[in-house]
Amino acid sequence: MSPMLRACMGKVRSVRSLLNPKTLAARAAQIGEGHVPPELTLRLGVEIRGLWMYTVSFKEGHISVSEGLDCDISIHLGQETAIEIANGRMNAQQAIDAGNLKLAGELRKIPLAKALSTLTALLSEPGSDYPSTLP
């Protein structure tokens, strides 16, 4: 594998980790417990057929995942649900079914259902369980 391809794959893995619902829930739980600042914005650029910039913002109890400057997907979950997911007592789908995890918006102007299936496919690819790149 070429060094350039290896670096690109590393960035893809970082995005998978960053957008993983369990990682997001764990971060929301940490925010709720006061372990990290209540407002935090992380940016990660990934070069796959051009430059994609994902912005993950944590503000006022909400997590927003966006591409570029405009928010495309908003993930809303409470601290209690975040802790349940982070501790493995509930998965993201169970939280959605129970109405405790709400997703809204579009990803790259793709309808939400398509965006979710795209993210699910990305996150379920072999090797997607990498340690979080979050500090």
Secondary structure, DSSP 8 states (H G I E B T S, - for coil): --HHHHHHHHHHHHHHHHH-HHHHHHHHHHHHTTSS-S-EEEEEEEESSSEEEEEEEEETTEEEEEETTEEEEEEEE-HHHHHHHHTTSS-HHHHHHTTSEEEEE-BTTB-HHHHHHHHHHHHHSTT--------
